[in-house]
Amino acid sequence: MEIYYFSGTGNSLHVARELAAHFPKASLVPIIGAMDKKELKTHAEVVGLVFPIHAFTIPWPVHAFLEKADFSSTSYIFALATRECF
């Protein structure tokens, strides 16, 4: 399992770490760091995305990541969106 995360304030990173703690073989991958790779192909069977909601949608780095990523060998993808309560 690979859990890709994007976090500005650290809230989504905290959620991603808590999630990964329940899956011993999970690896955390920062979306910003992954974007530097020439090819974004994963061979993980399960892929998770953790990110905050920005202006009622996904942040632009997450959108750019999804445009570039190749999940063709992944059998299950999930997303976990966080938001700050006011």
Backbone as a printed PyTorch tensor [residue, N CA C, xyz], in Angstrom:
tensor([[[  0.8350,  -1.1740,   0.0000],
         [  0.0000,   0.0000,   0.0000],
         [  0.8800,   1.2370,   0.0000]],

        [[  0.5160,   2.1870,  -0.8340],
         [  1.1660,   3.4920,  -0.8480],
         [  0.1130,   4.5400,  -0.5330]],

        [[  0.4630,   5.4370,   0.3740],
         [ -0.4260,   6.5260,   0.7250],
         [  0.2590,   7.8180,   0.3030]],

        [[ -0.3000,   8.4530,  -0.7110],
         [  0.2010,   9.7260,  -1.1930],
         [ -0.5360,  10.8250,  -0.4450]],

        [[  0.2130,  11.8280,   0.0190],
         [ -0.4430,  12.8840,   0.7820],
         [  0.0370,  14.2580,   0.3420]],

        [[ -0.8420,  15.2130,   0.4920],
         [ -0.5210,  16.6240,   0.2950],
         [ -1.0030,  17.3420,   1.5340]],

        [[ -0.1270,  18.1270,   2.1390],
         [ -0.4920,  18.8060,   3.3750],
         [  0.2120,  20.1490,   3.4400]],

        [[ -0.5530,  21.1970,   3.6720],
         [  0.0330,  22.5220,   3.8180],
         [  0.3260,  22.8400,   5.2690]],

        [[ -0.6410,  22.6020,   6.1380],
         [ -0.5080,  22.9550,   7.5490],
         [ -0.0940,  21.7790,   8.4230]],

        [[ -0.1280,  20.5760,   7.8790],
         [  0.2470,  19.3930,   8.6430],
         [ -0.9300,  18.5360,   9.0590]],

        [[ -2.1460,  19.0340,   8.8950],
         [ -3.3240,  18.2540,   9.2820],
         [ -3.4620,  16.9800,   8.4470]],

        [[ -3.3360,  17.0970,   7.1420],
         [ -3.4720,  15.9220,   6.2750],
         [ -2.3050,  14.9550,   6.4730]],

        [[ -1.1240,  15.4800,   6.7580],
         [  0.0150,  14.6160,   7.0620],
         [ -0.2670,  13.8150,   8.3250]],

        [[ -0.8260,  14.4480,   9.3280],
         [ -1.1710,  13.7510,  10.5650],
         [ -2.1690,  12.6260,  10.2830]],

        [[ -3.1830,  12.9080,   9.4860],
         [ -4.1770,  11.8920,   9.1380],
         [ -3.5220,  10.7580,   8.3530]],

        [[ -2.6420,  11.0880,   7.4120],
         [ -1.9520,  10.0620,   6.6220],
         [ -1.0860,   9.1770,   7.5100]],

        [[ -0.4030,   9.7610,   8.4720],
         [  0.4210,   8.9750,   9.4020],
         [ -0.4260,   8.0540,  10.2660]],

        [[ -1.5420,   8.5640,  10.7550],
         [ -2.4480,   7.7420,  11.5590],
         [ -2.9950,   6.5800,  10.7290]],

        [[ -3.3490,   6.8400,   9.4950],
         [ -3.8430,   5.7910,   8.6020],
         [ -2.7640,   4.7470,   8.3480]],

        [[ -1.5560,   5.1940,   8.0470],
         [ -0.4420,   4.2760,   7.7640],
         [ -0.1010,   3.4170,   8.9750]],

        [[ -0.3230,   3.9380,  10.1680],
         [ -0.0190,   3.1880,  11.3870],
         [ -0.8720,   1.9260,  11.5040]],

        [[ -2.0050,   1.8970,  10.8400],
         [ -2.8970,   0.7400,  10.8910],
         [ -2.5860,  -0.2980,   9.8050]],

        [[ -1.6660,   0.0430,   8.9070],
         [ -1.2760,  -0.8680,   7.8230],
         [  0.2490,  -0.9640,   7.8180]],

        [[  0.8070,  -2.0110,   8.4450],
         [  2.2580,  -2.1080,   8.6260],
         [  3.0820,  -2.0040,   7.3480]],

        [[  2.5560,  -2.4270,   6.2310],
         [  3.3340,  -2.3910,   4.9930],
         [  3.0920,  -1.1230,   4.1760]],

        [[  2.3480,  -0.1840,   4.7230],
         [  2.0500,   1.0520,   4.0010],
         [  3.2600,   1.9790,   3.9960]],

        [[  3.4430,   2.6520,   2.8770],
         [  4.4940,   3.6650,   2.8070],
         [  3.8510,   5.0130,   2.5020]],

        [[  4.3620,   6.0430,   3.1540],
         [  3.8830,   7.3990,   2.9380],
         [  4.7220,   8.0720,   1.8690]],

        [[  4.0560,   8.7090,   0.9120],
         [  4.7520,   9.3720,  -0.1800],
         [  4.1920,  10.7930,  -0.3120]],

        [[  5.0360,  11.8210,  -0.1480],
         [  4.5320,  13.1780,  -0.3290],
         [  4.2640,  13.4640,  -1.8030]],

        [[  3.1200,  14.0110,  -2.0970],
         [  2.7560,  14.3010,  -3.4930],
         [  3.7310,  15.3030,  -4.1020]],

        [[  4.1030,  16.3210,  -3.3470],
         [  5.0300,  17.3270,  -3.8780],
         [  6.3560,  16.6800,  -4.2730]],

        [[  6.8810,  15.7940,  -3.4570],
         [  8.1300,  15.0960,  -3.7790],
         [  7.9850,  14.1570,  -4.9530]],

        [[  6.8310,  13.5160,  -5.0620],
         [  6.5890,  12.5800,  -6.1680],
         [  6.4990,  13.3020,  -7.4990]],

        [[  6.0690,  14.5490,  -7.4850],
         [  5.9160,  15.3090,  -8.7300],
         [  7.2530,  15.5760,  -9.4080]],

        [[  8.3460,  15.4740,  -8.6680],
         [  9.6720,  15.6920,  -9.2490],
         [ 10.1220,  14.5340, -10.1270]],

        [[  9.4760,  13.3850,  -9.9840],
         [  9.8670,  12.2160, -10.7660],
         [  9.4100,  12.3740, -12.2140]],

        [[ 10.2220,  11.8530, -13.1130],
         [  9.8810,  11.9310, -14.5360],
         [  8.6470,  11.0890, -14.8420]],

        [[  8.5840,   9.9120, -14.2330],
         [  7.4550,   9.0050, -14.4510],
         [  6.8290,   8.6730, -13.1030]],

        [[  5.5230,   8.7860, -13.0280],
         [  4.8040,   8.4910, -11.7890],
         [  3.9810,   7.2230, -11.9690]],

        [[  4.6390,   6.0790, -11.8130],
         [  3.9540,   4.7960, -11.9470],
         [  4.1070,   4.0330, -10.6500]],

        [[  2.9960,   3.5550, -10.1370],
         [  3.0330,   2.7780,  -8.9120],
         [  2.7270,   1.3200,  -9.2150]],

        [[  3.3080,   0.4370,  -8.4400],
         [  3.0310,  -0.9940,  -8.5660],
         [  2.3170,  -1.5080,  -7.3280]],

        [[  1.8880,  -0.5830,  -6.4830],
         [  1.1650,  -0.9660,  -5.2680],
         [ -0.2380,  -1.4480,  -5.6340]],

        [[ -0.6900,  -2.4610,  -4.9320],
         [ -2.0340,  -2.9940,  -5.1680],
         [ -3.1030,  -2.0350,  -4.6540]],

        [[ -2.7840,  -1.3330,  -3.5580],
         [ -3.7050,  -0.3700,  -2.9620],
         [ -3.0050,   0.9850,  -2.8920]],

        [[ -3.7060,   2.0260,  -3.3400],
         [ -3.1800,   3.3850,  -3.2970],
         [ -4.1970,   4.2750,  -2.5970]],

        [[ -3.7030,   5.0510,  -1.6460],
         [ -4.5470,   6.0180,  -0.9640],
         [ -4.0610,   7.4250,  -1.2210]],

        [[ -4.9890,   8.3550,  -1.2380],
         [ -4.6810,   9.7670,  -1.4000],
         [ -5.2610,  10.5070,  -0.2040]],

        [[ -4.4550,  11.3190,   0.4520],
         [ -4.9180,  12.1160,   1.5840],
         [ -4.5730,  13.5680,   1.2720]],

        [[ -5.5690,  14.4340,   1.3390],
         [ -5.3640,  15.8420,   0.9980],
         [ -6.4650,  16.6870,   1.6280]],

        [[ -6.2070,  17.9950,   1.7690],
         [ -7.2380,  18.8810,   2.2990],
         [ -8.1410,  19.3960,   1.1740]],

        [[ -9.3070,  19.8210,   1.5520],
         [-10.1970,  20.4970,   0.6090],
         [ -9.8010,  21.9680,   0.5700]],

        [[ -9.6060,  22.4950,  -0.6280],
         [ -9.2980,  23.9130,  -0.8240],
         [-10.3740,  24.5080,  -1.7180]],

        [[-11.0790,  25.4910,  -1.2350],
         [-12.1030,  26.1940,  -2.0280],
         [-13.1070,  25.2070,  -2.6420]],

        [[-13.5440,  24.2540,  -1.8440],
         [-14.5530,  23.2560,  -2.2290],
         [-14.0860,  22.2660,  -3.2850]],

        [[-12.7820,  22.1130,  -3.4690],
         [-12.2570,  21.1680,  -4.4580],
         [-10.8900,  20.6620,  -3.9960]],

        [[-10.2590,  19.8540,  -4.8250],
         [ -8.9280,  19.3580,  -4.4900],
         [ -7.8920,  20.4400,  -4.7910]],

        [[ -6.8000,  20.4770,  -4.0570],
         [ -5.7440,  21.4630,  -4.3220],
         [ -5.1000,  21.2160,  -5.6890]],

        [[ -4.5940,  22.2730,  -6.3000],
         [ -4.0090,  22.1310,  -7.6360],
         [ -2.8500,  21.1390,  -7.6890]],

        [[ -1.9870,  21.0150,  -6.6460],
         [ -0.9260,  20.0000,  -6.7370],
         [ -1.4900,  18.5740,  -6.8090]],

        [[ -2.5940,  18.3250,  -6.1290],
         [ -3.2130,  16.9940,  -6.1760],
         [ -3.7890,  16.7590,  -7.5710]],

        [[ -4.4120,  17.7700,  -8.1320],
         [ -4.9510,  17.6520,  -9.4890],
         [ -3.8260,  17.3580, -10.4930]],

        [[ -2.7200,  18.0930, -10.3880],
         [ -1.5780,  17.8750, -11.2850],
         [ -1.0000,  16.4750, -11.0960]],

        [[ -0.9320,  16.0160,  -9.8540],
         [ -0.4470,  14.6680,  -9.5580],
         [ -1.3320,  13.6160, -10.2190]],

        [[ -2.6410,  13.7650, -10.0970],
         [ -3.5680,  12.8010, -10.6860],
         [ -3.4890,  12.7880, -12.2060]],

        [[ -3.2130,  13.9240, -12.8090],
         [ -3.0500,  13.9940, -14.2630],
         [ -1.8090,  13.2290, -14.7130]],

        [[ -0.7650,  13.2270, -13.8910],
         [  0.5230,  12.6350, -14.2490],
         [  0.6540,  11.1680, -13.8290]],

        [[ -0.0440,  10.7570, -12.7800],
         [  0.1410,   9.4240, -12.1910],
         [ -0.4480,   8.3130, -13.0560]],

        [[  0.2100,   7.1740, -13.0140],
         [ -0.2510,   5.9690, -13.7100],
         [ -0.5860,   4.9210, -12.6580]],

        [[ -1.8710,   4.6820, -12.4860],
         [ -2.3500,   3.7050, -11.5160],
         [ -2.8910,   2.4490, -12.2060]],

        [[ -2.4190,   2.1410, -13.3920],
         [ -2.9820,   1.0370, -14.1750],
         [ -2.7950,  -0.3300, -13.5110]],

        [[ -1.7840,  -0.4940, -12.6740],
         [ -1.5820,  -1.7900, -12.0220],
         [ -2.1970,  -1.8410, -10.6200]],

        [[ -2.8630,  -0.7800, -10.2260],
         [ -3.4800,  -0.6980,  -8.9060],
         [ -4.8880,  -1.2750,  -8.9570]],

        [[ -5.2280,  -2.0890,  -7.9680],
         [ -6.5650,  -2.6930,  -7.9750],
         [ -7.5660,  -1.9280,  -7.1090]],

        [[ -7.0700,  -1.0850,  -6.1860],
         [ -7.9810,  -0.3490,  -5.3090],
         [ -7.3860,   1.0220,  -5.0020]],

        [[ -8.1560,   2.0760,  -5.2370],
         [ -7.7260,   3.4440,  -4.9570],
         [ -8.7730,   4.0880,  -4.0610]],

        [[ -8.3080,   4.7680,  -3.0150],
         [ -9.2320,   5.4980,  -2.1600],
         [ -8.6860,   6.8920,  -1.8950]],

        [[ -9.5790,   7.7880,  -1.5370],
         [ -9.1930,   9.1460,  -1.1900],
         [ -9.7880,   9.5130,   0.1570]],

        [[ -9.0320,  10.2670,   0.9130],
         [ -9.4800,  10.7620,   2.1960],
         [ -9.2280,  12.2640,   2.2020]],

        [[-10.2910,  13.0310,   2.1770],
         [-10.1790,  14.4850,   2.1560],
         [-10.3960,  15.0520,   3.5480]],

        [[ -9.5480,  15.9780,   3.9320],
         [ -9.6800,  16.6200,   5.2350],
         [-10.1540,  18.0510,   5.0250]],

        [[-10.7100,  18.6110,   6.0930],
         [-11.0530,  20.0290,   6.0540],
         [-10.9880,  20.5690,   7.4750]],

        [[-10.7450,  21.8390,   7.5620],
         [-10.6650,  22.4790,   8.8600],
         [-12.0360,  23.0100,   9.2370]],

        [[-12.4490,  22.7690,  10.4280],
         [-13.7330,  23.2780,  10.9060],
         [-13.5380,  24.6380,  11.5390]],

        [[-14.4180,  25.5170,  11.2490],
         [-14.3290,  26.8810,  11.8030],
         [-15.4070,  27.0960,  12.8280]]])
